[in-house]
Amino acid sequence: MKAEEPNYHFDIPALGKSYELIDSGGFEKLERFGEFILARPEPQAVWDKSLDESIWLQKAHAIFKKTKGRDQLNPEERGEWQNLKKMPEKWFMDYMQDGFSFKFKLSLSSFKHVGIFPEQAANWQYLAKKIQVFNAQKPNEPFRLLNLFAYTGGASIIAKANGADVTHVDAIKQVISWSRESMEASNLKDIRWVIEDALKFVKREVKRGKKYNGIILDPPAYGRGPDGEKWVLEDGINDLVKSTLELLDTKHFYLLNLYSMGFSAVIAETIIKQSKPDLQNPQMGELILQDSFQKRLPLGVFYRFSSI
């Protein structure tokens, strides 16, 4: 059976009042998370800022400054945050979706991240819709979700709120604890936390004959497992995708995100279609945030398909 051809589209999420991309440019972005405004690097914002630099400094509570040197196996920008105004060590950002109220823990990390990727709200909306349809079709059967490289767990929390049985896998114990705080602050419980290398976990699940109705795959460009396992995206993505496709149940959806600047959605499409040529309802494209001056900032590519 020949696979359907996906439409390439830009997915721009609606985040309500909880988040705002105020401005972008000069390889930086100015964002509001709840009540706090942050300035941090953004390598794809190659255009000019719309606001003057002095206004950025006036608005920002904190600004991320890069430091020299990179970890060879984790070459993200390292640096430190400079507080320009009083900032708490951590805070919670409110988020509403489909009548549910969530609280996500945020904090300033040495890798410029704060604990949430706002562009992922587009995928959260897709995820919730698929679980809701499945629940209507199979009210007596739990939706089983596997969230790999799950980081601080936005997708896990959205899925749990919609009644899914969630397995959340990440190699770093600290971000599992971070995810748990957000789960508890959102008045949820019973996510299954797994601290393990993603590929090792997946291969073991395949041997066990496990099946999942939903799989989210969100691999970084570089990383290490809990026992020092080396992860390089271009070396491992083909094996990982092939293995995860073996875990899909008859009723399913599959979502692959790629953030590396050298990867396009066509790469994701080609890897997936080689192993699963009969996939249904494919979608591919870019995750986009739009600043208040209507400049559109690309923040990753996705490929997703669903039989639900």
N, C-alpha and C positions, 0 to 999 in steps of 0.2 A: 504494500500500500504506500503510495507516494505521500510524503509529508506535505502539509499545507504550508504555503508561503506566508511568513509573518509580515505585518506592516511595521515599518520602522517609524517610531514616533518618539516624541519628547514627553516624558512623564514629569509634570510639575505638581508637587503635592500642595494641598491646602492645609496650613498649620494653624489657622486661626490667630489668636492673639498671643500664643505662647512663644512664637519665634518670628524673627524678622531679619532678613538679609538687607541691611541698611544701604551698604555701598560695597563695591568691589572694584579692584584695579590695582596696578602697581605691584602685582603678585601678592596681594593681600585681600582680606575680606573683613568687613565690619558687621558684626552680628549682635542681635539682642536675644538672649536666652532668659525668658522670664523678665525679671527687672534689671538684669545686668548686661552690659554691653562690652563686647570683647573684640579686639583686633588681633588677627593671626594670619600667618602665611597661607597663600593659596597659589600654587604654581601655575594654574590654568587661567588666572585672572591677569592676562597679558596686556589688557587695555589700560587706559588712564582712569584714575579715580574721578568720580563726579563731584565729590566734596573736597574742599581744601584740606590739606594735611592737618592744619590747626584745628579744624572742626572734628576730625577723627580723634585727635588727642583730647579735645574738650569733652567729647561724648563718652569715650572709652573708660570703663572701670579698670581694665587691665589690658596689657598688650604683650604679645609673645615675641621675644627676641631670640633669634637663632644663635647657637654657639658653634664654634668650629669643631669639626670632627664628627664622624658617623661610625656607628657600629656596623661592621662589614656585613653582618647577617641580619641587620635591622636598620637599613639606611634611611629611615624617616628622619625628618628634621628634629634634632634635639635642641633644647634651649631652656629658657626659663621665662616665667611670667613676671612682668613688672606691674605691680598694683599702682594705678594712678589715683584711685579712690578706694575707699574702704570696701573690702570684699571678704565674704565668709570663706572658710576652708572648703565647705561644700554647701550646696543648696539644692532644692527640688524644683523642677520645672513642671508646671501643670500641662496636661494634654488631654483633649477630649476627642473621642472617635466613636461613632455609632451609639451614642448615649452612655458610653463608659467614660469614667474619669480616671486618669492615670497620673502618677507622680514619678518622674524620672530623676534619679540622683545625678547631679552634675558636680564636677570638680576640675581644677586646672592641673593637667598632667604635663610632664616634661617632654611629651611628644606632640604638644599643641592641641591634643584632643581634649574634649570636656565630658565625654561619656555618652554622647548622642550624635547621630548623623541625621540632621533634619531632612535631607533629601530622601531618606528611607521611608518617610511617611507615605510616599506613593506605593511602596511595596507593602506597607502595613495595611493599607486600604484594600489592596488586591488580596492579601492573605486573609483578612477578616471576611471578605465577601465569599471566598472559596469555602471557608470553614462553615459559614452560615448556610450556604447552599447544601453542603454535605450533611449538616445537622438536620436540615429539612427533609433530605432524601433518606437518611438513615438515622432516625431519632434514637434508636437503641444501640448504636455502635459508636464508640469514641473515635474522634478524629486524632490520628497519631502523627505528630509533627516532630521531625528531626531538624534542629537548628545547629548547623556546623560553623565553626569560627564565630560563635554567637556573641562574643564581646560582652557588652553590658546589657544585652538582652531585650532591646525594644520589641523585636518581633516575637520573642518568647512570651513576653508579658501580654501583648495584644492577643496572641493565640490563646493563652490560658484564660483570659477574660471572656473569650468566645467559646470556652468549653473544651478546648483541645487538651489532649494528653501530650505534654511537651517534654522532649528530651533536649537539653541545652548542653552543647559540647564546646569547651574552650580549654586551651592548654595552660592558661594562666589563672592561678588560684585567686589572685586579688580581684580580677574582673568578675569571677564567679560570685565573690562576696559582694561586689558592687551591684551586680544584677539582683542578688537576693534582697538587698536594701530597697531597690526600686520595686520589686515584687511585693514586699511587705508594706511599703508605703502606699501601694495601690490596692491594699486590702485583698491580695491574692495569696495563694499557697499551692504547694504540691507540684512545682516544676521539678523535674528530675535533673539534677546537676551532675555533669560528668567532666572531670578534669583529666583530659587525655589528648594525645595527638589525634587529629581528626581522621587521617587516613588509616591509622591503626584501628581506631574504633569502628570505622566503616567496614573494613575488611573482616573484622570479627563478627559484626552484625550480619554480613553476607553469609559467613559460614554457619551462623546460627539459624539462618532462614528467616530473619526478621523482615517485616514489611512496614512501610510507613505510607500514610496518605499524603503527606506533604514533606518536602525536603527543601530547606533553604541553605544555600552554599555561598558563603561570603568570604572567600579567602583573601588574605593580605598578599602583598607582593613578596614579602620576606617574613620569616618568623622562626621560632623554635618551639618544639614540644616540651612537655614537662621533664623529659629525660634528656634534653639537649638535641632532640631530633631536628634536623635542619629542614626548613621549608622554603623553597624557591618556586614562585608561581609557575613560571614557564616549564620547569622540570616536572612538577607534580600535578598540574591541573588535568592533564589527559587521563591519567590513571585514576585520579580521584573522581572525576565525572563518570567514567565508565563504571566504577564500583558503586557509586551512589545510585545510578540508574537501576542497578540490580535490586535495590531496596524498595522500589516503588510498588505499591499495591495497585489493584485494578482501578480503583477510584483514586485519583491523585492530582497533585500539582507539583511543579518543580520550578525553582527560582535560583538562577545563578547571577551573582553580582561580580563585576570586575572593576577594580579601582586603578590598576596600574595604567599609567598614561600610554604605554605602548600597546595596550590591548583594546581591540574593538569588539563590538557585539557580534561581528561576523565570525570571529574566532570562537566565541561561545557557541554560536549556532552550528558551526562546522563540527566541533567536537561532539556536541550532543546528538546531532542528526546522524553522525556516523554510527553511533551505538544504538540510537532509537529512531529509525527512519519513519516510523508510523505515529509519531507524536501528534497531539491534537491541540488546536487553539493556540498556536505559537504567537508570542509577542516579543519584540526586541526593540531596543532603543537606548536612550540616554536618560539618566536621572538629572534633572535640572533644577536649580534654584534661581529665582529672578529677584534682583535687588529693586529697591524703591525707585530707581531710575530706568527700569525696564531692561537692564542688561541681564542677559541669560548666562548663567555660570554652569558649565557641565561638570558633574561630580561623580561620574562613573557610568558604566554601561550595564545592561541587564539582558538576559534571555529567560523567558518563562513560558511554560506550557501547562495545559490542564485538561484532564478528562472529566472534570466536575462541571 
